[in-house]
Amino acid sequence: MSVLSNTTLTYGVATAGGIREDLSDVIFDLFPEDTYMLSNFEREEANSTYTEWLGQQLAAPAANIQVEGDDATFASLTPPSRYGTYLQISSKTFLVSDSLEAVTKAGRKSEVARGAIVKMRELKRDIETRIAGNGIATVGGATTGRSTAGIESWIGGPTADPGNTTANAVRATTTANTTTTPAVTSGTAGTAPTDGSTTGSLTNAVLNQALMGAWAQGGNPSKIFVGPIQKQAIDGFTGQATRFVDVMKGQQASIVGAANVYVSDFGTHQVILHRYMRASVVLCLDDDFWAVRWLRKPMKRELAKTGDGTKYQIIAEWGLVARNWNSSSKIVACT
């Protein structure tokens, strides 16, 4: 069969012309914006660009045997330690021409409203990345911005080899040349933690060691944050998972290949897949001891007009508060 000569078609030389476009009036957004820490950590208010808090440590337990009838002796009361961090300014900007705002658009009525939604979501992801990361706190200056320390930089101290049961920072392998400097009372955290040149596989033993380290300090690390690679490693722990799903009669059974809850000697822990943390790190957190402190909560504001367009900025000023980081632990240098 062939097309007759001079047939008017939708394409080719002899076209109908003036065919209206078929453009969907929906913008299909893909927003990977799972910001668990920013959304779930307690929110506090700040009154300055440098914010502080107090943390208390108890003396090591002892036998504490006293002589009958003996007069009391007095030890000095250990004062609380003072810690702090700087608040950093995070912002997103966009510029919309007045013509674009006026014309009829597909998928949205206002380009300004769409821009505000997109940039607010991007700002949330930036903040979440900083919270979960290894950035350090810095004072900033006239030409550099202040920065707040991430969780990795707070959980520090001598990095323990497998077998050390009281450390909060654990190496996945003894051959990793890691650095993980703890935050100090001046508000800075030294240098950013690194993994070294050698990495090792995340194992059940290493994960239990990290949980034990936080538990030994008095913490209850009920959340385990991992990226996709380490999540798959936990899913693959042999002999550790009980996997079953109840199904109604007549329904097909499900194949379960993931573990969302990890039960150890130190409690029940929710395994949370996190998009923005470093792939080589596992964070075991007691989220009661972490908070986000705001000097300026995220806001949209219009900036001064200088041409035939309108400028907008989404801005926030905030800092991560590590109330007592000994409640949590981390594993570094994971493959």
BELJO-V94116 format. One record per pair of residues at least 4 apart in sequence whose C-alpha atoms are under 6 Angstrom apart, sorted by the first residue. I is the first residue (numbers start at 0). J is the second residue. If there is no record, write none. Layout:
[[I & J] [I & J]]
This chain:
[[7 & 13] [7 & 14] [7 & 15] [8 & 14] [9 & 14] [9 & 15] [10 & 14] [24 & 105] [24 & 106] [25 & 106] [26 & 106] [34 & 38] [34 & 127] [35 & 39] [36 & 40] [37 & 127] [40 & 290] [41 & 290] [42 & 290] [42 & 291] [42 & 292] [43 & 292] [44 & 292] [44 & 293] [45 & 292] [45 & 293] [45 & 294] [48 & 85] [48 & 86] [49 & 84] [49 & 85] [50 & 83] [50 & 84] [51 & 82] [51 & 83] [52 & 81] [52 & 82] [53 & 79] [53 & 80] [53 & 81] [54 & 79] [54 & 80] [55 & 79] [81 & 184] [82 & 184] [83 & 186] [84 & 147] [84 & 186] [85 & 147] [86 & 147] [86 & 317] [86 & 318] [87 & 145] [87 & 146] [87 & 147] [87 & 316] [87 & 317] [88 & 315] [88 & 316] [89 & 314] [89 & 315] [90 & 313] [90 & 314] [91 & 118] [91 & 312] [91 & 313] [92 & 311] [92 & 312] [93 & 311] [94 & 309] [94 & 310] [95 & 308] [95 & 309] [96 & 308] [97 & 307] [97 & 308] [100 & 110] [110 & 114] [115 & 119] [128 & 132] [128 & 275] [129 & 149] [130 & 149] [130 & 150] [131 & 149] [131 & 150] [131 & 276] [132 & 149] [132 & 151] [132 & 276] [133 & 149] [133 & 151] [133 & 152] [133 & 191] [133 & 192] [134 & 148] [134 & 149] [134 & 191] [135 & 148] [135 & 188] [135 & 191] [136 & 146] [136 & 147] [136 & 148] [136 & 187] [136 & 188] [137 & 145] [137 & 146] [137 & 187] [138 & 145] [139 & 143] [139 & 144] [139 & 145] [147 & 318] [153 & 181] [153 & 182] [154 & 181] [154 & 324] [155 & 168] [155 & 179] [155 & 180] [155 & 181] [156 & 180] [156 & 181] [158 & 168] [158 & 169] [159 & 163] [159 & 166] [159 & 169] [160 & 170] [160 & 173] [164 & 208] [164 & 212] [165 & 212] [166 & 212] [167 & 212] [167 & 213] [167 & 328] [168 & 328] [168 & 329] [168 & 330] [169 & 330] [170 & 330] [170 & 331] [171 & 199] [171 & 332] [171 & 333] [172 & 199] [175 & 195] [175 & 197] [175 & 198] [176 & 195] [177 & 193] [177 & 194] [177 & 195] [178 & 192] [178 & 193] [179 & 192] [182 & 188] [183 & 188] [194 & 332] [198 & 332] [198 & 333] [198 & 334] [199 & 333] [199 & 334] [200 & 333] [200 & 334] [201 & 333] [207 & 211] [209 & 328] [211 & 215] [213 & 218] [213 & 326] [213 & 327] [213 & 328] [214 & 218] [214 & 219] [218 & 326] [219 & 285] [220 & 283] [220 & 284] [220 & 285] [220 & 327] [221 & 268] [221 & 285] [222 & 268] [222 & 269] [222 & 283] [222 & 284] [223 & 270] [223 & 271] [223 & 282] [223 & 283] [224 & 271] [224 & 281] [224 & 282] [225 & 229] [225 & 230] [225 & 272] [225 & 273] [225 & 281] [226 & 272] [226 & 273] [226 & 278] [234 & 257] [234 & 258] [259 & 270] [260 & 268] [260 & 269] [260 & 270] [261 & 267] [261 & 268] [262 & 267] [279 & 332] [279 & 333] [280 & 330] [280 & 331] [281 & 329] [281 & 330] [282 & 329] [283 & 327] [283 & 328] [283 & 329] [284 & 327] [285 & 326] [285 & 327] [288 & 322] [288 & 323] [289 & 320] [289 & 321] [289 & 322] [290 & 320] [291 & 318] [291 & 319] [291 & 320] [292 & 317] [292 & 318] [293 & 317] [294 & 316] [294 & 317] [295 & 315] [295 & 316] [296 & 315] [297 & 314] [297 & 315] [298 & 313] [298 & 314] [299 & 312] [299 & 313] [300 & 311] [300 & 312] [301 & 310] [301 & 311] [302 & 310] [302 & 311]]
